[in-house]
Amino acid sequence: MRYPWLRILSLFLCLLPLARPAVAQTNPGFQGSVSSGAASAQPLPLSLNDALQRGLRYNLGGIDSQQASRQAHGESTAARSALMPNLNSYVLETVEQIDLAALGFKFSFPPSFGFSIPNIVGPFNYFDLRGSLSQSIADVQTIRTYQSSREAQKAAELSAADAREIVVYVVTSSYLQVLAEAARVDSAKVQVDSAQAIFQQASDRFNAGLSAKIDMTRSEVELQTQQQRLTAERAEYGKEKIALARLIGLESGQDLTLTDAMPYAPLENITQEQAIALASQNRSDLKAAEAQVHAAELSRKAAVAERYPTLGVNAAYGVIGVNPAESHGTFSVTGQLSFPIWAGGRSGGDIEQADAILQQRRAQYENLRAQVEADVRNAYLDLNAAADQVRVAQSQRALAEDQLTQSRDRFSSGVADTVEVVQSQEAVSTAEQGYIASLSAHNLAKASVARATGQAEKIMLELLRSK
């Protein structure tokens, strides 16, 4: 009964999910969800907070982690049962007839004795009602196994907490992607309207004999190009909304209307060094890795304890007789001290296996401890770079719009042709796309800071809305 517990625990430790070493890497399970109902015909208004709450409830990765935590709790409960008294009871009624001759008993007495023993005894019956108790009093291996299972349970609970952080980060990222794509669609609409106006202007000038047909044709090509971009952006916008719906338990056919806007707002309320300190204190995946190390240490101690003696007691009490009315109480108490001598080298193999798992867990913990700081530094590098890109993109957008205005005025005055106008419009489109991309990157970087510090669920909304 001793060795199976160690093997079960060792297998469980091997199957525990390793703490995720990087912010951007997520389990594919976090990309799905459990459906919460049929899609409605009307668009669903959705704030970021609503999306996060739905994600925490329906996201498949979060659900899997919660169930893994429950499984670990069950493993710990099962390991504890070996330390608790085991009580059993039974009642039986027996009717029996025995052939003594078949069992090798043959009795033959001279007639002068005046009696004989028959070969067939019975039928006879008896009644037995009995309860039994067994209790391990001193079994170090079982104690260490239970302690290790408790640490494994703690690690699973912390992994479930970390899964919630991942859900918040993944849902927020998807929400920001939808916002960015919506902005691209709006920008593409503006560019189509601008291209339409330029085409109309070129057509009017051609019909008035003020410009060549090539100018009208060139502007028409630009209009069609912008229309194609709008079509592509609308398709991508639809895909991003489907992806967000899949994360938060909505049917893929459910249309969404995002109600939160995420304008540019510098992150000023937390420094990089503060973020590193927060990450070291709060990252659940780091705490889970530390608990996994403790579980592996106790598992190794359990393997060593296979060589220790064990002490247990067994007791039973009941009544036995022909029937309940004619019965008498009986009992037995047995204490047993066992000394393991040789088990074919199994204990040595179990120790080696447990020690290998321990060294693996220690190495993973040290790696993750360094990765936590790297995650924060990477997030701040992205944040600072994106902030600079936003400032440059704002300037480029203003300059491109001014250039387009001047180009249209020059074309209207007959000083320039549509080549200059088309080039200016392309510059505006590029500047708009650059601004949208840099703004989205900046908000994603702030989301990464929240995730890297292990505070995503707590401070995500505050960071994104900080001004």
Sine and cosine of phi, psi and omega as CSV:
sin_phi,cos_phi,sin_psi,cos_psi,sin_omega,cos_omega
0.00,0.00,-0.19,0.98,-0.10,-1.00
-1.00,0.05,-0.72,0.69,-0.12,-0.99
-0.91,0.41,-0.62,0.78,-0.03,-1.00
-0.84,0.55,-0.57,0.82,-0.02,-1.00
-0.90,0.45,-0.66,0.75,0.00,-1.00
-0.91,0.41,-0.65,0.76,-0.03,-1.00
-0.93,0.37,-0.64,0.77,0.04,-1.00
-0.88,0.47,-0.70,0.72,-0.02,-1.00
-0.91,0.40,-0.67,0.74,0.01,-1.00
-0.88,0.48,-0.67,0.74,0.04,-1.00
-0.90,0.44,-0.66,0.75,0.00,-1.00
-0.89,0.46,-0.67,0.75,0.02,-1.00
-0.89,0.46,-0.61,0.79,0.01,-1.00
-0.92,0.40,-0.53,0.85,-0.06,-1.00
-1.00,0.06,-0.18,0.98,0.02,-1.00
-0.87,0.50,0.70,-0.72,0.02,-1.00
-0.91,0.41,0.70,-0.71,0.05,-1.00
-0.96,0.29,0.57,-0.82,0.02,-1.00
-0.89,0.46,0.69,-0.73,-0.10,-0.99
-0.94,0.35,0.84,-0.55,-0.13,-0.99
-0.99,0.13,-0.21,0.98,-0.08,-1.00
-0.65,-0.76,0.54,-0.84,-0.06,-1.00
-0.91,0.42,-0.63,0.78,-0.15,-0.99
-0.98,0.18,-0.26,0.96,-0.05,-1.00
-1.00,0.00,0.80,-0.60,0.02,-1.00
-0.71,-0.70,0.49,-0.87,0.06,-1.00
-0.91,0.41,0.67,-0.74,0.02,-1.00
-0.83,0.56,-0.41,0.91,0.03,-1.00
-0.87,0.49,-0.44,0.90,0.00,-1.00
-0.97,0.26,-0.14,0.99,0.04,-1.00
-1.00,0.03,0.00,1.00,0.00,-1.00
-0.82,-0.57,0.00,-1.00,-0.03,-1.00
-0.34,-0.94,0.15,-0.99,0.11,-0.99
-0.99,-0.12,0.80,-0.60,-0.07,-1.00
-0.89,0.46,0.66,-0.75,-0.02,-1.00
-0.97,-0.24,0.09,1.00,0.00,-1.00
0.52,-0.86,0.12,-0.99,-0.03,-1.00
-0.96,0.29,0.41,-0.91,0.02,-1.00
-0.96,0.28,0.56,-0.83,0.05,-1.00
-0.99,-0.11,0.34,-0.94,-0.03,-1.00
-0.96,0.28,-0.43,0.90,-0.04,-1.00
-1.00,-0.04,0.55,-0.84,0.08,-1.00
-0.86,0.51,0.62,-0.78,-0.04,-1.00
-1.00,-0.10,0.89,-0.45,0.10,-1.00
-0.91,0.42,0.73,-0.69,-0.10,-1.00
-0.64,-0.77,0.90,-0.43,0.13,-0.99
-1.00,0.03,0.23,-0.97,0.03,-1.00
-0.89,0.45,-0.64,0.77,0.02,-1.00
-0.89,0.45,-0.66,0.75,0.05,-1.00
-0.88,0.48,-0.68,0.74,0.00,-1.00
-0.89,0.46,-0.66,0.76,0.00,-1.00
-0.91,0.41,-0.69,0.73,0.00,-1.00
-0.90,0.44,-0.65,0.76,0.04,-1.00
-0.92,0.39,-0.65,0.76,0.01,-1.00
-0.88,0.47,-0.69,0.73,0.00,-1.00
-0.90,0.43,-0.40,0.92,-0.03,-1.00
-1.00,-0.04,-0.62,0.78,-0.18,-0.98
-0.91,-0.41,-0.21,0.98,-0.06,-1.00
-0.89,0.46,0.70,-0.72,-0.10,-0.99
-0.91,0.41,-0.62,0.78,0.01,-1.00
-0.88,0.47,-0.66,0.75,0.04,-1.00
-0.91,0.41,-0.66,0.75,0.01,-1.00
-0.90,0.43,-0.70,0.72,0.02,-1.00
-0.86,0.51,-0.68,0.74,-0.02,-1.00
-0.91,0.41,-0.63,0.78,0.04,-1.00
-0.89,0.45,-0.66,0.75,0.00,-1.00
-0.94,0.34,-0.54,0.84,0.09,-1.00
-0.90,0.44,-0.60,0.80,0.06,-1.00
-0.91,0.42,-0.66,0.75,0.06,-1.00
-0.89,0.46,-0.64,0.77,0.02,-1.00
-0.88,0.47,-0.67,0.74,0.03,-1.00
-0.90,0.44,-0.61,0.80,0.05,-1.00
-0.89,0.45,-0.65,0.76,0.05,-1.00
-0.89,0.45,-0.63,0.77,0.05,-1.00
-0.89,0.46,-0.66,0.75,0.01,-1.00
-0.91,0.41,-0.66,0.75,0.02,-1.00
-0.89,0.46,-0.66,0.75,0.01,-1.00
-0.91,0.42,-0.63,0.77,0.02,-1.00
-0.92,0.40,-0.59,0.81,0.00,-1.00
-0.92,0.38,-0.50,0.87,-0.06,-1.00
-0.87,0.50,-0.45,0.89,0.01,-1.00
-0.93,0.36,-0.31,0.95,0.02,-1.00
-1.00,-0.09,-0.20,0.98,-0.06,-1.00
-1.00,-0.04,0.40,-0.92,0.08,-1.00
-0.89,0.46,0.66,-0.75,0.08,-1.00
-0.97,-0.25,0.89,-0.46,-0.03,-1.00
-0.94,-0.34,0.70,-0.72,0.03,-1.00
-0.65,-0.76,0.41,-0.91,0.03,-1.00
-0.54,-0.84,0.49,-0.87,0.08,-1.00
-0.48,-0.88,0.37,-0.93,0.13,-0.99
-0.70,-0.71,0.69,-0.73,-0.01,-1.00
-0.60,-0.80,0.49,-0.87,0.10,-1.00
-0.81,-0.58,0.86,-0.52,-0.10,-0.99
-0.89,-0.45,0.75,-0.67,0.18,-0.98
-0.87,-0.49,0.81,-0.59,-0.18,-0.98
-0.61,-0.79,0.53,-0.85,0.14,-0.99
-0.70,-0.71,0.73,-0.68,-0.14,-0.99
-0.87,-0.49,0.69,-0.72,0.13,-0.99
-0.99,-0.15,0.98,-0.18,-0.04,-1.00
-0.90,0.44,-0.59,0.81,-0.02,-1.00
-0.89,0.46,-0.61,0.79,0.01,-1.00
-0.92,0.39,-0.40,0.92,0.02,-1.00
-1.00,-0.02,0.05,1.00,0.05,-1.00
0.99,-0.10,0.13,0.99,0.02,-1.00
-0.98,-0.18,0.91,-0.42,0.04,-1.00
-0.78,-0.63,0.91,-0.41,-0.05,-1.00
-0.95,-0.32,0.73,-0.68,0.03,-1.00
-0.65,-0.76,0.91,-0.42,-0.01,-1.00
-0.90,-0.45,0.56,-0.83,0.06,-1.00
-0.88,0.48,0.47,-0.88,0.00,-1.00
-0.87,0.50,-0.43,0.90,-0.03,-1.00
-0.92,0.40,-0.31,0.95,0.00,-1.00
-0.94,0.33,-0.43,0.90,0.06,-1.00
0.99,0.16,0.11,0.99,0.09,-1.00
-0.49,-0.87,0.22,-0.98,0.03,-1.00
-0.53,-0.85,0.37,-0.93,0.04,-1.00
-0.96,-0.29,0.87,-0.49,-0.05,-1.00
-0.94,0.34,0.44,-0.90,0.08,-1.00
-0.96,0.28,-0.49,0.87,0.01,-1.00
-0.97,-0.25,0.84,-0.54,0.01,-1.00
-0.93,-0.36,0.77,-0.64,0.02,-1.00
0.96,-0.27,-0.18,-0.98,0.10,0.99
-0.95,0.31,0.52,-0.85,0.09,-1.00
-0.64,-0.77,0.30,-0.96,-0.06,-1.00
-0.69,-0.73,0.38,-0.92,0.14,-0.99
-0.48,-0.88,0.38,-0.93,-0.05,-1.00
-0.89,-0.46,0.66,-0.75,-0.01,-1.00
-0.62,-0.78,0.85,-0.53,0.10,-1.00
-0.88,-0.48,0.84,-0.54,-0.17,-0.99
-0.52,-0.86,0.55,-0.83,0.13,-0.99
-0.84,-0.55,0.53,-0.85,-0.04,-1.00
-0.72,-0.69,0.44,-0.90,0.02,-1.00
-0.69,-0.72,0.69,-0.72,0.13,-0.99
-0.76,-0.65,0.67,-0.74,-0.09,-1.00
-0.58,-0.81,0.79,-0.62,0.11,-0.99
-0.99,0.12,0.85,-0.53,-0.05,-1.00
-1.00,-0.09,-0.70,0.71,-0.02,-1.00
-0.66,-0.75,0.99,-0.11,0.03,-1.00
-0.65,-0.76,1.00,-0.06,-0.11,-0.99
-0.89,0.46,-0.61,0.80,-0.03,-1.00
-0.88,0.47,-0.70,0.71,0.00,-1.00
-0.90,0.43,-0.62,0.78,0.03,-1.00
-0.90,0.44,-0.73,0.68,0.00,-1.00
-0.91,0.42,-0.60,0.80,0.02,-1.00
-0.88,0.47,-0.68,0.73,0.02,-1.00
-0.91,0.41,-0.69,0.73,0.02,-1.00
-0.87,0.49,-0.65,0.76,0.03,-1.00
-0.90,0.43,-0.64,0.77,0.00,-1.00
-0.91,0.42,-0.55,0.84,0.05,-1.00
-0.92,0.40,-0.65,0.76,0.06,-1.00
-0.91,0.41,-0.61,0.79,0.05,-1.00
-0.90,0.44,-0.62,0.78,0.06,-1.00
-0.90,0.44,-0.67,0.74,0.04,-1.00
-0.87,0.49,-0.67,0.74,0.02,-1.00
-0.89,0.45,-0.64,0.77,0.01,-1.00
-0.91,0.40,-0.63,0.78,0.04,-1.00
-0.90,0.43,-0.65,0.76,0.04,-1.00
-0.93,0.38,-0.58,0.81,0.07,-1.00
-0.90,0.43,-0.60,0.80,0.06,-1.00
-0.91,0.41,-0.63,0.78,0.07,-1.00
-0.90,0.43,-0.64,0.77,0.04,-1.00
-0.92,0.40,-0.56,0.83,0.04,-1.00
-0.89,0.46,-0.59,0.80,0.07,-1.00
-0.89,0.46,-0.63,0.78,0.06,-1.00
-0.89,0.46,-0.66,0.75,0.01,-1.00
-0.90,0.43,-0.67,0.74,0.02,-1.00
-0.86,0.51,-0.72,0.70,0.01,-1.00
-0.87,0.50,-0.70,0.72,-0.01,-1.00
-0.91,0.42,-0.71,0.70,-0.05,-1.00
-0.91,0.41,-0.70,0.71,0.01,-1.00
-0.90,0.43,-0.69,0.73,0.03,-1.00
-0.87,0.49,-0.70,0.72,0.02,-1.00
-0.86,0.50,-0.69,0.73,0.00,-1.00
-0.91,0.41,-0.65,0.76,0.03,-1.00
-0.87,0.49,-0.69,0.72,0.02,-1.00
-0.91,0.42,-0.58,0.82,0.04,-1.00
-0.91,0.42,-0.64,0.77,0.04,-1.00
-0.90,0.43,-0.68,0.73,0.05,-1.00
-0.86,0.51,-0.69,0.72,-0.01,-1.00
-0.89,0.45,-0.66,0.75,-0.02,-1.00
-0.94,0.35,-0.57,0.82,0.08,-1.00
-0.89,0.46,-0.64,0.77,0.05,-1.00
-0.90,0.43,-0.60,0.80,0.02,-1.00
-0.92,0.40,-0.62,0.78,0.05,-1.00
-0.90,0.44,-0.71,0.70,0.02,-1.00
-0.88,0.48,-0.66,0.75,0.02,-1.00
-0.90,0.43,-0.66,0.76,0.00,-1.00
-0.91,0.42,-0.60,0.80,0.06,-1.00
-0.88,0.47,-0.69,0.73,0.02,-1.00
-0.88,0.47,-0.66,0.75,0.00,-1.00
-0.92,0.39,-0.57,0.82,0.07,-1.00
-0.90,0.43,-0.70,0.71,0.02,-1.00
-0.88,0.47,-0.66,0.75,0.01,-1.00
-0.91,0.42,-0.68,0.73,0.01,-1.00
-0.90,0.43,-0.59,0.81,0.04,-1.00
-0.90,0.43,-0.66,0.75,0.01,-1.00
-0.91,0.41,-0.66,0.75,0.02,-1.00
-0.91,0.41,-0.65,0.76,0.03,-1.00
-0.89,0.46,-0.68,0.74,0.01,-1.00
-0.90,0.44,-0.64,0.77,0.03,-1.00
-0.90,0.44,-0.68,0.73,0.02,-1.00
-0.91,0.41,-0.61,0.79,0.02,-1.00
-0.91,0.42,-0.68,0.73,0.01,-1.00
-0.89,0.46,-0.66,0.76,0.00,-1.00
-0.93,0.36,-0.60,0.80,0.03,-1.00
-0.92,0.38,-0.69,0.72,0.00,-1.00
-0.91,0.42,-0.47,0.88,0.03,-1.00
-1.00,0.07,-0.02,1.00,0.01,-1.00
0.97,0.25,0.37,0.93,-0.05,-1.00
-0.99,-0.13,-0.20,0.98,0.02,-1.00
-0.51,-0.86,0.30,-0.95,-0.03,-1.00
-0.97,0.23,0.35,-0.94,-0.01,-1.00
-0.90,0.44,-0.47,0.88,-0.02,-1.00
-0.86,0.50,-0.54,0.84,0.04,-1.00
-0.91,0.41,-0.67,0.75,0.03,-1.00
-0.92,0.39,-0.68,0.74,-0.01,-1.00
-0.90,0.44,-0.68,0.73,-0.01,-1.00
-0.88,0.47,-0.67,0.74,0.01,-1.00
-0.93,0.36,-0.53,0.85,0.04,-1.00
-0.94,0.35,-0.63,0.78,0.07,-1.00
-0.88,0.48,-0.68,0.74,0.03,-1.00
-0.90,0.44,-0.63,0.78,0.04,-1.00
-0.88,0.48,-0.72,0.69,0.00,-1.00
-0.91,0.41,-0.59,0.81,0.05,-1.00
-0.88,0.47,-0.71,0.71,0.01,-1.00
-0.92,0.40,-0.59,0.81,0.05,-1.00
-0.90,0.43,-0.64,0.77,0.06,-1.00
-0.90,0.44,-0.66,0.75,0.03,-1.00
-0.88,0.47,-0.67,0.74,0.02,-1.00
-0.88,0.47,-0.68,0.73,0.03,-1.00
-0.88,0.48,-0.69,0.72,0.00,-1.00
-0.91,0.42,-0.66,0.75,-0.01,-1.00
-0.92,0.40,-0.61,0.79,0.05,-1.00
-0.90,0.44,-0.65,0.76,0.04,-1.00
-0.90,0.43,-0.68,0.73,0.01,-1.00
-0.91,0.41,-0.59,0.80,0.05,-1.00
-0.88,0.48,-0.68,0.73,0.05,-1.00
-0.89,0.45,-0.64,0.77,0.02,-1.00
-0.91,0.41,-0.66,0.75,0.00,-1.00
-0.90,0.45,-0.61,0.79,0.03,-1.00
-0.93,0.37,-0.60,0.80,0.07,-1.00
-0.90,0.44,-0.68,0.73,0.01,-1.00
-0.88,0.47,-0.67,0.74,0.03,-1.00
-0.90,0.43,-0.68,0.73,0.03,-1.00
-0.86,0.51,-0.63,0.77,-0.01,-1.00
-0.91,0.40,-0.46,0.89,-0.01,-1.00
-0.97,0.25,-0.45,0.89,-0.20,-0.98
-0.88,-0.48,0.32,0.95,0.13,-0.99
0.99,0.12,0.34,0.94,0.07,-1.00
-0.98,-0.20,0.47,-0.88,0.08,-1.00
-0.91,0.42,0.56,-0.83,-0.05,-1.00
-0.90,0.43,-0.34,0.94,0.03,-1.00
-1.00,0.07,-0.03,1.00,0.00,-1.00
-0.98,0.22,0.87,-0.49,0.05,-1.00
-0.97,0.23,0.54,-0.84,-0.07,-1.00
-0.82,-0.57,0.57,-0.83,0.16,-0.99
-0.83,-0.56,0.95,-0.32,-0.04,-1.00
-0.97,0.22,0.78,-0.62,-0.11,-0.99
-0.99,-0.16,-0.21,0.98,0.00,-1.00
-0.99,-0.17,0.67,-0.74,0.14,-0.99
-0.95,-0.31,0.55,-0.84,-0.02,-1.00
-0.86,-0.51,0.98,0.18,0.02,-1.00
-0.94,0.33,0.13,-0.99,0.00,-1.00
-0.94,0.33,0.78,-0.63,0.05,-1.00
-0.54,-0.84,0.90,-0.43,0.00,-1.00
-0.87,0.50,0.54,-0.84,0.05,-1.00
-1.00,0.02,0.93,-0.36,-0.11,-0.99
-0.83,-0.56,-0.15,0.99,-0.13,-0.99
-0.99,-0.11,0.10,0.99,0.03,-1.00
-0.47,-0.88,0.82,-0.57,0.00,-1.00
-1.00,0.07,0.19,-0.98,0.00,-1.00
-0.90,0.45,-0.68,0.73,-0.01,-1.00
-0.91,0.42,-0.62,0.79,0.08,-1.00
-0.90,0.43,-0.63,0.78,0.01,-1.00
-0.91,0.42,-0.63,0.78,0.03,-1.00
-0.90,0.45,-0.68,0.74,0.03,-1.00
-0.90,0.45,-0.66,0.75,0.03,-1.00
-0.89,0.45,-0.66,0.75,-0.01,-1.00
-0.88,0.47,-0.69,0.73,0.00,-1.00
-0.89,0.46,-0.50,0.86,-0.05,-1.00
-1.00,0.01,-0.48,0.88,-0.24,-0.97
-0.89,-0.47,-0.22,0.98,-0.04,-1.00
-0.90,0.43,0.91,-0.42,-0.04,-1.00
-0.92,0.39,-0.53,0.85,0.01,-1.00
-0.92,0.38,-0.55,0.84,0.06,-1.00
-0.93,0.36,-0.67,0.74,0.05,-1.00
-0.90,0.43,-0.61,0.79,0.03,-1.00
-0.90,0.43,-0.65,0.76,0.03,-1.00
-0.90,0.44,-0.61,0.79,0.04,-1.00
-0.92,0.40,-0.65,0.76,0.04,-1.00
-0.91,0.41,-0.56,0.83,0.04,-1.00
-0.91,0.41,-0.58,0.81,0.08,-1.00
-0.90,0.45,-0.72,0.69,0.01,-1.00
-0.88,0.47,-0.66,0.76,0.03,-1.00
-0.88,0.47,-0.66,0.75,0.01,-1.00
-0.92,0.39,-0.60,0.80,0.05,-1.00
-0.89,0.46,-0.69,0.73,0.01,-1.00
-0.94,0.33,-0.54,0.84,0.06,-1.00
-0.91,0.43,-0.63,0.78,0.05,-1.00
-0.91,0.41,-0.66,0.75,0.05,-1.00
-0.88,0.47,-0.58,0.81,0.06,-1.00
-0.91,0.42,-0.61,0.79,0.03,-1.00
-0.91,0.41,-0.67,0.75,0.04,-1.00
-0.89,0.46,-0.58,0.81,-0.06,-1.00
-0.95,0.33,-0.14,0.99,0.11,-0.99
-0.85,0.53,-0.45,0.89,-0.05,-1.00
-1.00,0.07,-0.07,1.00,-0.04,-1.00
-1.00,0.05,0.48,-0.88,0.09,-1.00
-0.94,0.34,0.39,-0.92,0.02,-1.00
-0.80,-0.61,0.49,-0.87,0.01,-1.00
-0.79,-0.61,0.75,-0.66,0.01,-1.00
-0.58,-0.82,0.23,-0.97,0.00,-1.00
-0.70,-0.72,0.60,-0.80,0.08,-1.00
-0.79,-0.62,0.71,-0.70,-0.01,-1.00
-0.65,-0.76,0.51,-0.86,0.03,-1.00
-0.55,-0.83,0.59,-0.81,0.07,-1.00
-0.59,-0.80,0.63,-0.78,0.03,-1.00
-0.18,-0.98,-0.06,-1.00,0.05,-1.00
-0.84,-0.54,0.62,-0.79,-0.03,-1.00
-0.66,-0.76,0.58,-0.82,0.01,-1.00
0.06,-1.00,-0.10,-0.99,0.00,-1.00
-0.91,0.41,-0.62,0.78,0.04,-1.00
-0.43,-0.90,0.16,-0.99,-0.02,-1.00
-0.84,0.55,-0.54,0.84,-0.02,-1.00
-0.96,0.28,-0.41,0.91,-0.02,-1.00
-0.86,-0.50,0.91,0.42,-0.05,-1.00
-0.76,-0.65,0.22,-0.98,-0.04,-1.00
-0.58,-0.81,0.56,-0.83,-0.02,-1.00
-0.96,0.29,0.61,-0.79,0.08,-1.00
-0.67,-0.75,0.45,-0.90,0.01,-1.00
-0.49,-0.87,0.27,-0.96,0.10,-1.00
-0.51,-0.86,0.59,-0.81,0.05,-1.00
-0.71,-0.70,0.79,-0.61,-0.04,-1.00
-0.74,-0.67,0.79,-0.61,0.15,-0.99
-0.96,-0.29,0.63,-0.78,-0.07,-1.00
-0.70,-0.71,0.82,-0.57,0.11,-0.99
-0.93,-0.37,0.90,-0.44,-0.09,-1.00
-0.95,-0.30,0.64,-0.76,0.02,-1.00
-0.86,-0.51,0.95,-0.32,0.06,-1.00
-0.92,0.38,0.73,-0.69,-0.02,-1.00
-0.92,-0.40,-0.82,0.57,-0.03,-1.00
-0.45,-0.89,0.77,-0.63,-0.01,-1.00
-0.79,-0.61,0.55,0.84,0.05,-1.00
0.95,0.32,0.38,0.92,0.00,-1.00
0.99,0.13,0.18,0.98,-0.04,-1.00
-0.90,0.44,-0.67,0.74,-0.04,-1.00
-0.88,0.48,-0.66,0.76,0.04,-1.00
-0.88,0.47,-0.66,0.75,0.04,-1.00
-0.91,0.41,-0.64,0.76,0.02,-1.00
-0.91,0.41,-0.62,0.79,0.04,-1.00
-0.90,0.43,-0.69,0.72,0.00,-1.00
-0.89,0.46,-0.67,0.74,0.01,-1.00
-0.90,0.44,-0.73,0.69,0.00,-1.00
-0.90,0.44,-0.62,0.79,0.01,-1.00
-0.92,0.39,-0.60,0.80,0.03,-1.00
-0.90,0.44,-0.67,0.74,0.04,-1.00
-0.90,0.44,-0.64,0.76,0.01,-1.00
-0.88,0.48,-0.73,0.69,0.00,-1.00
-0.90,0.43,-0.59,0.81,0.04,-1.00
-0.90,0.43,-0.71,0.70,-0.01,-1.00
-0.90,0.43,-0.63,0.77,0.03,-1.00
-0.90,0.44,-0.68,0.74,0.01,-1.00
-0.90,0.43,-0.66,0.75,0.02,-1.00
-0.91,0.42,-0.62,0.78,0.02,-1.00
-0.90,0.43,-0.71,0.70,0.00,-1.00
-0.89,0.45,-0.63,0.77,0.04,-1.00
-0.90,0.45,-0.70,0.71,-0.03,-1.00
-0.92,0.39,-0.60,0.80,0.01,-1.00
-0.86,0.51,-0.65,0.76,0.06,-1.00
-0.95,0.31,-0.57,0.82,-0.03,-1.00
-0.92,0.38,-0.54,0.84,0.01,-1.00
-0.85,0.53,-0.74,0.67,0.03,-1.00
-0.91,0.42,-0.63,0.78,0.02,-1.00
-0.89,0.45,-0.62,0.78,0.03,-1.00
-0.87,0.50,-0.69,0.72,-0.01,-1.00
-0.91,0.42,-0.73,0.69,-0.03,-1.00
-0.90,0.45,-0.66,0.75,0.04,-1.00
-0.89,0.46,-0.66,0.75,0.01,-1.00
-0.89,0.46,-0.63,0.77,0.01,-1.00
-0.95,0.30,-0.56,0.83,0.10,-0.99
-0.89,0.46,-0.70,0.71,0.06,-1.00
-0.89,0.45,-0.65,0.76,-0.02,-1.00
-0.89,0.45,-0.74,0.67,-0.03,-1.00
-0.92,0.40,-0.65,0.76,0.02,-1.00
-0.91,0.43,-0.68,0.74,-0.01,-1.00
-0.91,0.41,-0.62,0.79,0.03,-1.00
-0.88,0.48,-0.67,0.74,0.05,-1.00
-0.90,0.43,-0.64,0.77,0.00,-1.00
-0.91,0.42,-0.60,0.80,0.04,-1.00
-0.89,0.46,-0.72,0.70,-0.01,-1.00
-0.88,0.47,-0.68,0.73,0.02,-1.00
-0.92,0.40,-0.67,0.75,-0.03,-1.00
-0.91,0.42,-0.59,0.81,0.06,-1.00
-0.88,0.48,-0.68,0.73,0.02,-1.00
-0.92,0.40,-0.69,0.73,-0.01,-1.00
-0.89,0.46,-0.62,0.79,-0.01,-1.00
-0.90,0.43,-0.70,0.71,0.01,-1.00
-0.90,0.44,-0.67,0.74,0.00,-1.00
-0.91,0.41,-0.64,0.77,-0.02,-1.00
-0.92,0.40,-0.63,0.78,0.02,-1.00
-0.92,0.40,-0.64,0.77,0.04,-1.00
-0.91,0.41,-0.64,0.77,0.03,-1.00
-0.89,0.46,-0.66,0.75,0.00,-1.00
-0.91,0.42,-0.65,0.76,0.02,-1.00
-0.88,0.48,-0.71,0.71,0.01,-1.00
-0.91,0.42,-0.64,0.77,-0.01,-1.00
-0.90,0.43,-0.65,0.76,0.02,-1.00
-0.92,0.39,-0.62,0.79,0.05,-1.00
-0.90,0.43,-0.66,0.75,0.01,-1.00
-0.91,0.42,-0.63,0.77,0.02,-1.00
-0.93,0.38,-0.65,0.76,0.01,-1.00
-0.90,0.45,-0.53,0.85,0.00,-1.00
-1.00,0.08,-0.08,1.00,0.00,-1.00
0.99,0.15,0.18,0.98,-0.01,-1.00
-0.99,0.14,-0.51,0.86,-0.04,-1.00
-0.76,-0.65,0.29,-0.96,0.07,-1.00
-0.98,-0.20,-0.12,-0.99,-0.07,-1.00
-0.97,0.24,-0.18,0.98,0.08,-1.00
-0.86,0.51,-0.74,0.68,0.00,-1.00
-0.90,0.43,-0.63,0.78,-0.01,-1.00
-0.92,0.40,-0.72,0.69,0.00,-1.00
-0.88,0.47,-0.68,0.73,0.03,-1.00
-0.88,0.47,-0.64,0.77,0.03,-1.00
-0.92,0.40,-0.63,0.78,0.02,-1.00
-0.92,0.39,-0.63,0.77,0.06,-1.00
-0.89,0.45,-0.59,0.81,0.04,-1.00
-0.91,0.42,-0.64,0.77,0.05,-1.00
-0.90,0.44,-0.71,0.70,0.01,-1.00
-0.87,0.49,-0.70,0.72,0.01,-1.00
-0.90,0.43,-0.66,0.75,0.00,-1.00
-0.90,0.43,-0.64,0.77,0.03,-1.00
-0.90,0.45,-0.69,0.72,0.02,-1.00
-0.90,0.44,-0.63,0.78,0.03,-1.00
-0.91,0.42,-0.64,0.77,0.02,-1.00
-0.91,0.41,-0.70,0.71,0.01,-1.00
-0.88,0.47,-0.69,0.73,-0.02,-1.00
-0.91,0.42,-0.68,0.74,-0.02,-1.00
-0.93,0.36,-0.62,0.79,0.03,-1.00
-0.91,0.42,-0.69,0.73,0.04,-1.00
-0.89,0.46,-0.66,0.75,0.01,-1.00
-0.89,0.45,-0.62,0.79,0.00,-1.00
-0.91,0.41,-0.70,0.72,0.02,-1.00
-0.92,0.39,-0.61,0.79,0.07,-1.00
-0.90,0.43,-0.59,0.81,0.03,-1.00
-0.91,0.42,-0.63,0.78,0.06,-1.00
-0.91,0.42,-0.62,0.78,0.08,-1.00
-0.89,0.45,-0.60,0.80,0.03,-1.00
-0.92,0.39,-0.57,0.82,0.07,-1.00
-0.88,0.47,-0.71,0.71,0.01,-1.00
-0.87,0.49,-0.69,0.73,0.01,-1.00
-0.93,0.38,-0.67,0.74,-0.07,-1.00
-0.91,0.41,-0.48,0.88,0.01,-1.00
-1.00,0.08,-0.08,1.00,-0.03,-1.00
0.97,0.26,0.36,0.93,-0.06,-1.00
-0.83,-0.55,0.40,0.92,-0.11,-0.99
-0.85,0.52,-0.75,0.66,-0.04,-1.00
-0.90,0.44,-0.49,0.87,-0.09,-1.00
-1.00,0.06,-0.65,0.76,-0.18,-0.98
-0.86,-0.51,0.07,1.00,-0.08,-1.00
-0.85,0.53,-0.78,0.63,-0.03,-1.00
-0.89,0.45,-0.63,0.77,-0.01,-1.00
-0.90,0.44,-0.68,0.74,-0.02,-1.00
-0.91,0.40,-0.67,0.74,-0.07,-1.00
-0.95,0.31,-0.45,0.89,-0.03,-1.00
-0.98,-0.19,0.07,1.00,-0.03,-1.00
-0.92,0.39,0.61,-0.79,0.01,-1.00
-0.69,-0.72,0.00,0.00,0.00,0.00
